[in-house]
Amino acid sequence: MKSTIRIQLSIMMFLNFFIWGGWFVTLGTYLTNNLDATGAQSGNVFSTQSWGAIIAPFIIGLIADKYINAEKILGALHIAGAFLMYQLYNSTDISVFYPYVLVYMILYMPTLALVNSVSFNQMSNPEKEFSSIRVFGTLGWIIAGLLISYLFHWDSPENTKQGLLKNTFLMSGAASLLLGLFSFTLPKTPPTKRSGEKVSIRQLLGLDALGLLKDRNFAVFFIASILICIPLAFYYQTAHPFLSNIGMGRPTGKMAIGQVSELLFLLLLPVFFSRFGFKKTILIGMLAWAVRYVLFAFGDAGDLSFMLLIGIALHGICYDFFFVSGQIYTNSKAGEQYKSAAQGLITLATYGVGMLIGFAVAGKITDAYKISENVFDYKMIWLIPAGIAFAVLLIFALFFNSKEKKQITEGEAETGLAATKLT
């Protein structure tokens, strides 16, 4: 790959995830403090990510894969996204805010697949080349958080009260406009299917891989993947408001620790696969969810702030050891014919169905334990997802048979990492 193309792809990845990290991390705090949203209303707003994940395959399968170059539709989606970000910046009521964020997420979620398509199209050996490009996406997410906390200070208590967190939408909107225009300079990525070729809904949603559920182990993993997304939703929706409300300084920047740990543990994942196998690796990931929320339940912004920081740092184990491990496991079980369909099915189950349920549950739990304005019984709010995570761990430990006919080797794990995405 030419160095100029490598630079282009790296900038593309950086901006694509800078945009997401620039507003999504602080969203819960903004909704609560500036739009007076209830927990249920916040859950509805966060669930737009799930609706975007469900609808994204149709945009990719029906448009990008058949009619329009990937880089062109990427540019169009981000230019439209910039307009929607500006509308979110101007929205002063949750009823006005919600339709804009719903349309935005429907347009943004397909970009996660599009940037991968543009990248893969320029690579002769994606297994070795992709990770060095994808790492810039996580770097973009981290930089967005650091800017919010340490340069602009939008998440400080006084600035949060003044409503300055709405500037995150302006920042992300500017980056979206920049990436939208930049996308038209990216290497050409033509449609992969002929315009006359039919694509079924089953193919778009990965339903062709439903036959894998006949395998008991895969069925157990599939169900566990949906259930573990319930505690995951608590982290996305509640962690930032929690840290802000209890007085943790620079919460957005501190939450970037999670993405740093994500990068580190991603490098360790092949070693864990080789030494402990899939079942033990994924159980470690589930246990990390339970431990993280217990730390959140009993930590505070004072002498016990180290517990909160450890909980944030566990994000690498929580995400990589379950979700990335699961993507690799799915890849190994599917076979050549159903690899893409199987990954689509797992994405639909987790980011679609699982997170949709999770955000609804998180919103109702938050409302149930609200004491007064910006005062919550956070011990119970965090112990509930900790209990859910531990219950999923027990289900998986009891019903998943670790004696697989085909073991996932360290080499297979390294190959599978090339196709994973970090959030």
N, C-alpha and C positions, 0 to 999 in steps of 0.2 A: 504494500500500500504506500502511495506517495505521501510524503510528510505533509504536504498542503491539504490533502484529503483527510489525513489523520487529525490535523488541527481543526478542520471544518467539523468533523464528526464529534470531536471533543467539545467544541463550543456548543454544538447542537444539544448534546447530552447535558452539559452544564446548565444551559438556559432552561431546558425542558423541566428539570427538577428544581431549579432555583425558583421557577414560577410557582410550582406546587408548594414547596417548603416556605415560600414567602408569605403565604396567607393562610394555609390550612392548619399549621401548628397553633396559631393564635386564635383560630376561628371560635373555639368554644368560649374563650374569655371575652371576645368581642360580642358574641351573641348575648351572653349573660349580662355584661356590664353596660353595653351601649344600645342594644336592641330590646333589652328586658325580656329575653326569650326564656320560656320555661324549659325544663329538662326534656319534655316531650317534643317541644318545638325545635330544640337543638338537635335532638335525635333525628327529626325529619330532615333538617338541613344536612347533617352528616350523611344521612342515608342516600343523598344525591350521588355520592361516590359509588354506591352499590348500583343504583339505577344506571349510572354511566357505564359501569363495568358490564352490566347485562346488555345494554344497547350497543356498546362499542363493537362487538363482532359484526353487527349488521352494517355499520358504517364501513368497516374494513372490508368485509366480505362482499358487500354489494356495490361499493364504490371504488375504494382504493385498489382492491385486487383485480378489478375488471375494467375500469374505465379511465382512471386518472393516475398519473405518476404520484408515488407516495410523497415525494418532497413538495409537490404542489398542493396536495390536500393538507399536508402538515402546515404549510404556510397559511392557507385559507382558514384553517381551524384556529390558529393562533392569532390571526388578525381579528377574527370574530371574537375570540376570547378576550382580546385587549378591550374591545368595546364593552363586553359584558362586565369585565373587571371595573371599568369606569362607572357602570351602572350600579354595581355593588357598593362602590365608594360613595355614591350619592344616595343610596337607599337608607331611609331613616326608620323604617318599620319592617318587622319580620315578614309581614304579608306581602310586601313589595320585594324584599330581599330574596325570599324563597324561590320564586319563579326564575329569577336571573341566575341563581346559583345552580338550579336544576339544569337549565339549558347549558350553562357553562360546563358542568361536569360531564354532561352527555357529549360535549364537543372535546373536552380535554382528555378523557380516558382513552379514546382511540389513539391519541398521540404517543402513548406508552408503547404501543405495538408499532406505530409508524416509524419512530426513531430507531427501533430495533431493525426494522425492514431496510431502512436507508443504510444503516451500518452494515448489516450482513451482506447487502448487495455489493459492497466494496471490499469484502474480505475473502481471501482465498483459503484461509484457515481460521474460521470463526472461533473454534475451541480455544485457540491460543491468543487471538487478537481482540476478541470482544471485551474481555474483562478490563483491559487497559483503556478502552474507550468508555465503558459503562461506569467506571470508577468516578469519572468527572460528573456524572449525574448525582451521585451521593455527595460529592464535594459541593455541588451547587446547592443542595438542600442544606448542608452545614453552613455555608457562607451566608445564605439567606437568614438563618437563625442568628448568626453572630452579628450581622448588620443591624437587625431589629433590636437586639439587646445592648450591644456594645458601641455602636456608632450612632444610631438614631434614638435609642432609649425609648422607643414607643411603648414598650411593655412595662415601664416603671409604674408604680402605683399612681403617682400624680398624673402621668401622661395617659394612662389607661382611663382614669376618671374623666379626663378632658376629651376622650374619644380619639386619641391619636393613632390607635391601632387601625383605624380605617385607612391610614396611609399605606398599610401593607397591600391593599388592593391596587393603589396607584403604582407601587413599586412592581408588583407582579404584572400589572397591566402594561407598564412600560417595557418590561422584559419580554412579555408576550408579543407586543408589537415588534420589538427588535428581532425576536426569533421568527416571527411570521415573515418579515421582509427578508431575513437572512436565509430562510428555508428555500427561497427561489434561486439561491446561488449554490445550493447543495448538488452533489452528483445526481444525475438522472437515475431514478428508480422506477422503471416502467411497470405496468400491471403484470401480475404473474399469471393471470388467467385470460383467455380469449373472451372477447365481449359476448360471444354467443354461447359460451359455456355456462351451464346451469349450476347454481349452487343452492343446495337445500338448506332449510332452517336447521335440520339435524346437524349438518356439517358446520354451520356457523356457530352453533352453541356447543359443539363438541359432543353432541348426543350419540354420535356414532361409536363413542367409546363406552357407552352404557354397559356393554357386554362384559367389561372388566369387573363390574360389580358382582358377577357370578363367583369371582374369586373372593373367599371369605376375608382374607387379609386385606385386600384392596377395599372391600366394602367397609370394614372396620376403620381403616384409615380415612376413607371418604367421609364417614359419619363424624369421626373425630375432627376432621378438618373444618366441618361446618360448625361444630360445637365450640371449638377453641376460638372461633372468631367472635364469640360473645364476649369473653374477657378482653380480646384484642380491641374491640370497639370501645370499651371503657377507657383504654389508654388514649386512643385518638381523640375521643370526645371530652374526657374529663381531666386528663393529666395537666394540661396547661391552666385551666381555670382553678384547679386544685392548688397548684404551685403559686399562682398569683394571689388567691384568696388567703392563703396561710402566711403570706409575706415573704416568699422566697424571691430574692433579688435576681434580676435578669433571667427569668424562667425560660424564655425562648432560646437564649444562648446555651443555658445548661441542658436543655432537652436535646441539643445537637450532640451531646455526649453519646446519646443512643446511636446516632448514625456513625460516629467514630468507632464505637464498639462493634457495630454491624460489619464494618470493613475488616476489622481485626479478626473477628470470629469466622468470617467467610473464608479467610485464609487457612484457618484451623480446621474447617469442616471436613476436608478430605482425610485428615489425620484421624479425626474421631470416627469417620466411617470405617476406615481401615482397622482401627484398634477395637472399637466397641460394637460396630455393626449398626444397621438402620434402627432397630427397635430401641436400643439403649440411647442412641443419639437423639431420637425424637422424644423419648421420655425425659431426657435432660432438658430439652426445650420446653416441654409442658410444665415440668417442675419449676423452671425459671419463672414462668408466668405466675404460679402460685406464690413463690417466694417474693417476687417483685411487689405484688399487691399487699402482702403482709407487711413488707417494709414501708410501703406507702401508708398503710393503716396506722402504724405505730410511730412513724417518723414525724419530724416537725421541722420548721425553718430555723430553729435555734440550735441547741446542743446536739440534737439528733438529725441534723440536716444531712449527715453522711449517709444515713439510711435511705434518704430520698435519692441522693446522687448514685448510690449503689443500685437502687431500683431502676433508675434511668439507664445506667450502664449495662444492666442485664438485657437491654433491648436486643443487643447483638445475638445473645444466646436464644432469647425468646423467638426472634424472627428467623434467624438463619437455621437454627437446629430443628425447627418445626417446618416452616414454610419452604425454605430452600431445600431442606432434606426431602420434604414431600414432593417437590417438583422433580428432584433427581430420582426418587423412588418411582414416581409415576412414569417417568421416561423409561426406566428399566423394565417396567411391567407391561407397557403398552405394545412394544414391538414396532417395527418400522411403519406398518400400515396405519396405526392409530396414534402415533406419537403426538401429532398436532392436535388431534381431536381430544386426546386424554388431557393435555395441558389446558385446553379450552374448557373442558368439563370441570377440572379442579378450580380454575379461575372463576368460573360461573358459580361453583359451590361456595367458594370462600369469599372473594371480594363481592360477589353478587348476593346469594341467598344468606350465607352466614353473617356477613357484615350487616345486611339489612335487618336481620333479627337482632343482632348485637346492639346496633344503635338504638333500636326501639326499646330494648330491655334497659340499656344504660340510661336512657332518658327517663323512663318510668322510675327506676331506682333512685336517680338523682332527685326527682320531684318528691318521692316518698320520704327522703331523709333530709329535706330542706327545712331548716329551723327558722331562718329569717332571711332577709336580703343578703346574698353573698355569704351566708353562714349555713354550713351543712354538717351533718354527722358523717365526716369522711371516713371514720373508722369502719362503719357499716358499709358505706359505699364501696370501699376497697376490699373488705373481707368477703363480700358476696362474689365478685369475680374470681377472687382467690379460691373460694370453695368450688366454683364452677370449673376452674382450671384443674384443680386436684381431682374432681370427679371424672373429668375427661381422661386424666392420666390413669386413673384406676380402670376405666373402661378399656382403654387401649392396652394397658399392661395385662389385663385378664383375657382379652379376646383376640389379640394379635399374636399369631404364632411366629416366633422369631426364627424357626427352622425353615427358612426359605430354600427352595430348590436352587435358586440362583442368587448368590450373594453379590451385593454391590461392592465392587472393588474400589480402591483408592483412585485408580485411573478413571473408572466410570464416573466417580464423584467429581473429579476435576473436569471431565468432559461436560457433565451436566451443569456445572456452575456457569458455563459460558452463556447459557440461555436464561439464567435467572434474572430477576429484577429486584432492586432494593427500594424500600420505602421507609 
